[in-house]
Amino acid sequence: MSALMQTYARLPVTFSHGEGVYLYDTEGRRYMDAISGIAVNGLGHAHPAVTAAIRAQADKLVHSSNLYRIEAQEQLGTALTQAAGMDNCFFGNSGAEANEAAIKLARLYGHHRGVKKPAIVVLEGAFHGRTLATLSATGNRKIQAGFEPLVSGFVRAPRNDIEALRQIAANNPDVVAFLAEPIQGESGVQPLEREYLQAVREICSQHEWLLMLDEVQTGNGRTGTYFAYQGLDLVPDVVTTAKGLGNGVPIGACLARGAAAQVFGAGHHGSTFGGNPLACAAGLAVINTITQDRLCDNATAMGQLIADTLRSECAGISHVSDIRGRGLMLGVELGRDCGELAQRALEAGLLINVAGGNTVRLLPPLVINESEARDLAGGVAELIRNFD
Ligand SMILES: *Cc1c(COP(=O)(O)O)cnc(C)c1O
């Protein structure tokens, strides 16, 4: 431990292996995983299709270089852009990198339009990553403090406030894009309203801003459609994703459509590892499995079951102030800070996490079945009932 920088306050447990929605610690104890490595293991642990794809690719070629064509990258690019309704994509290795690509794309788009200091509208409560540009885009002072000077070129707006955005549009000719998560994850599972996002789409189109959605957490089936915007009747210009795309193999992507898809040319952006054969083989197995096994539909059904069970079991509990979310991205907000619940849940054999200080966040694998979903909801309800 002492050899590691203390960037995480870790819970005192080490996992040795997993299967489906369960993880096992080094003592052999079993845990129901309701966090999936923070929305990463959508197919659960040790999914045979992903394991087989990694194994087969590792036997042939782990890495070549983006100096050459990469078959698995081209195949994943086709599958992902089709799933998204986008024209093309760029592969990196993480969510922050996917957002860096989007931020660079927006700036270059602005410069092409003659805007000398292009700005991007971002929201209060947003989380976009930990690199300098993405933490500057993030709407959380705790994440920014100590790392000033921040990257400039971001304009902050309150969420779900279309009047505030109209004001920005009227007063700020430097704005070239709007970036937001359809459901804010880190700040406590805070959905943007459908009407708000549709109005944002309209404003973006009117002003030729790029509508850029950060689907790093909400993407890859998590909310019951492949991307969350597909449940909102709108199409963005740029989409970023990462977490669930490789089921644990690091990969991220920035997808674009229309004019946004024409912005980057040779030399504008790059990544040594991005889209390497191993990561793309894993990504392809993930996207194919999500489609073949109808995991988006399962996320909708199981998410409904968990939310309904929680609503009925928490009905009489006065310290539960809200239950919200979509698909298998759910939040149970309590009337006060509840960070210690992660430890208590661990002791009870359940892995959850607390986001935004007072909200229990549930992100179970998309493969969860009915009896597992009932167990999960029952376990969470009991935990919350006893937290008084
Ligand atoms: C996790 C997350 C990121 C950052 O992803 P990393 O892979 O940790 O860099 C960015 N945006 C959102 C919405 C996220 O949930």
The ligand as an SDF file (V2000), in Angstrom:
LIG
                    3D

 15 15  0  0  0  0  0  0  0  0999 V2000
  -16.1100    8.1920  -15.0650 C   0  0  0  0  0  0  0  0  0  0  0  0
  -16.5020    9.3490  -15.8750 C   0  0  0  0  0  0  0  0  0  0  0  0
  -15.5580   10.1000  -16.6000 C   0  0  0  0  0  0  0  0  0  0  0  0
  -14.0780    9.8400  -16.4990 C   0  0  0  0  0  0  0  0  0  0  0  0
  -13.7340    8.5740  -16.9930 O   0  0  0  0  0  0  0  0  0  0  0  0
  -12.2690    7.9830  -16.6770 P   0  0  0  0  0  0  0  0  0  0  0  0
  -12.2520    6.6930  -17.4540 O   0  0  0  0  0  0  0  0  0  0  0  0
  -12.1840    7.7860  -15.2040 O   0  0  0  0  0  0  0  0  0  0  0  0
  -11.2830    8.9510  -17.1740 O   0  0  0  0  0  0  0  0  0  0  0  0
  -16.0230   11.1220  -17.3980 C   0  0  0  0  0  0  0  0  0  0  0  0
  -17.3260   11.4080  -17.4810 N   0  0  0  0  0  0  0  0  0  0  0  0
  -18.2580   10.7130  -16.8000 C   0  0  0  0  0  0  0  0  0  0  0  0
  -19.7000   11.0670  -16.9630 C   0  0  0  0  0  0  0  0  0  0  0  0
  -17.8850    9.6700  -15.9670 C   0  0  0  0  0  0  0  0  0  0  0  0
  -18.8100    9.0100  -15.2630 O   0  0  0  0  0  0  0  0  0  0  0  0
  1  2  1  0
  2  3  1  0
  2 14  2  0
  3  4  1  0
  3 10  2  0
  4  5  1  0
  5  6  1  0
  6  7  2  0
  6  8  1  0
  6  9  1  0
 10 11  1  0
 11 12  2  0
 12 13  1  0
 12 14  1  0
 14 15  1  0
M  END
$$$$
